Amino acid sequence: MAAIRTWLPLSAGTVLACGTNPDLFFAESPQDVARAKELCAHCPVRAGCLAEALDRGEPWGVWGGELLMRGVIVPTKRARGRPRKDSLAA
């Protein structure tokens, strides 16, 4: 993950969650994406992170506690593969 500018003054020694395990914020599994969103919940730069990601049109990943796909916020990540037949509308 590229370095993220900070929009709020951070005290020395403050570590952002995205800096500890950046791969988690670009994970494939829905469970890992949910975990990344949880880690963003109390981040001091969450709002600025999301705003900048939307401005840049980030193609994918968790930014500011939201999942972006093709530069748009989506509520959840669907698991890979075909959707279940029982989830299709009749």
N, C-alpha and C positions, 0 to 999 in steps of 0.2 A: 504494500500500500504506500502511496506517496505521502510525503509529510503533509500534515494537515495544519493550516494556519489556525491560530487560536484567536478567537474573537473576544475573549475575556482574559484578564490577567490571571495567570496560573501561578501558584506558589512554587518555589523551587522544590523539586522532588515529586511533583504531581505527575502521575502516570495516567494517560488516557487508556481506556479499555482496548481501543483499536490498536494501540501500540504494543500490547502484550501478546496478542495472537491475531495478527492481521488476516490470516487465511480464513479464520472463522467468519469474517465479515463478507466473504465471497464464497461461502460454502454452497454445496449442491443440495444437501439434505435439508428438508423442512425443519427438522429438530435443531440443527446447527444454526439455521437462520433465526429461529425463535430464540435461541440462546444469545446470539449476537444482539438482537433487539432488546433483550432483557439487560444486557450489559450497558447498553446506551441509556437506559432509563434515568440514571442519575448523573450522567455526564454533564460537566459544566459548560461544554461547548455544543451541546446537542442541537439547539435551534440554528446556530450559525453553520454547523456542519451540514444540516439538511438543506438550508437555504443555498449554500455554495454548491452543493452537489446538484441541486435542481437547476441553478444558473448555468453550471457547466454541462448539464445534460448527461450526467454519469450514466453509462449504459446498464450497469447492474451493480448489485451489492447492497449491503445495509449501510445507510448513511443517516446520521441523526435519529436513529431508532426506527427508521422506515426502510422497507424493502423497495428498491428501485429496479425496474426492468424496462429497458429501452428508454430510460430517462423519465419514467412515470412511476409514481408511487402505486404499489399493488398491496393488497391486504395480507396475502399469504403466498407462500411458494408451494406450488403443486409438485407432488412427487413425480419423478421421471416415469415415462411409460404412458400407456394408454389409460384414459380415465376408466373407472369401474363402470360396468353396465348399469348398475343400480343407481348411479349418480346422474344418469342422463334423464332429462325431462321426457315425460311420456307424451 
